[in-house]
Amino acid sequence: MLTQLDGILGRRGMSSPIEWSSPGAARGRGALLVAAHRDQEIVRNPHLTEDWAASAVRAPNLLAAVQAVLGPDVAVENTFLVAKWPGKAFQIPWHQDGIDARLELDPERSVSAWLAVTDATEANGCLEVAQGSQSAGYLPVEKEPANGTGRGRADQAVGFTPETTITVPLRAGCAVLMDSRLVHRSATNTSSGARIGLNVRYTAPGGIVRRDPKSPSVVPISGTGWQSGRTRERRAPL
Ligand SMILES: O=C(O)CCC(=O)C(=O)O
C-alpha cells in the first residue's frame, strides 16, 4: 500500500536537497558558530536559545516540505547542532531519528531534517543513509555509552546491517528530509575545516508515542491544531 510518506519521501525514505538558506548566509552562520562553539561537538536544542536556529527550523521552503508530509500542524520536538572538528575523530553510528532511549515518534506523524550549515561533503562527514531502510520499521536501540566528551549524539540501531547505502553531500543552506525510521550515520571529518549541521525532529499532533517526562516541550511552529487539545502524547508499550 502506498502511504502518504511513500508519496512525499518516496521509496528511498528521503527528499533532498531542500533549500533552507542561501549558501552565503549559511556559510556566514557556520563561521560564527565555529567561533562561538569551538571544540563543542553537540549543542542541544539551539532552536530554543539561538535566533538563527529558531528561524532555520521555520525556513519557508523547509516548512512547506514538512507540511507536505505532516499536514498544516507542525511542531519542533528537538534539535541538535552537531559540529565535527578537523583532526578529531567523531562518527555517529547507524541510528533512526524517531526512536531512542528517551522517546518514540509515530513515523506517520513525524519527520526529521538535517540542515547543512557548512558544506557537507564525503571528506568532512556528510550523512550516509540506508535507502529504503524505513520500510523495516523501528529497530531495537541501545544507548550509546556516555564518555564524558559530549559525544554520543545518537543511540545506536542494534544489529543493523546496511544493504544499500548512499552518501548525501549537501551544499551549505540545503537540507535533507528523512522518514523518522530511515537508518543513517555519519563518518569522521577528515578535511581541514569544520562541518556543522542541524538535526531537527518535526512532529504533528499525536506524533509522540512515548517520551521521557523530563524532556522539553514541543514548540508548535505552524497550524491551529495545537490549541485543540490534540497535543497530548500517546502512551504505548515499548
Ligand atoms: O550531524 C551528523 O553528522 C549526524 C547527525 C544525526 O544523524 C542526528 O543528529 O541524528
PDBQT file of the ligand as one rigid body, heavy atoms in Angstrom, charges set to zero:
ROOT
HETATM    1  O1  LIG A 301      25.388  15.559  12.079  1.00  0.00    +0.000 OA
HETATM    2  C1  LIG A 301      25.614  14.385  11.854  1.00  0.00    +0.000 C 
HETATM    3  O2  LIG A 301      26.682  14.000  11.403  1.00  0.00    +0.000 OA
HETATM    4  C2  LIG A 301      24.574  13.342  12.083  1.00  0.00    +0.000 C 
HETATM    5  C3  LIG A 301      23.502  13.834  12.964  1.00  0.00    +0.000 C 
HETATM    6  C4  LIG A 301      22.410  12.859  13.105  1.00  0.00    +0.000 C 
HETATM    7  O3  LIG A 301      22.273  11.917  12.408  1.00  0.00    +0.000 OA
HETATM    8  C5  LIG A 301      21.475  13.111  14.157  1.00  0.00    +0.000 C 
HETATM    9  O4  LIG A 301      21.657  14.069  14.906  1.00  0.00    +0.000 OA
HETATM   10  O5  LIG A 301      20.524  12.328  14.269  1.00  0.00    +0.000 OA
ENDROOT
TORSDOF 0
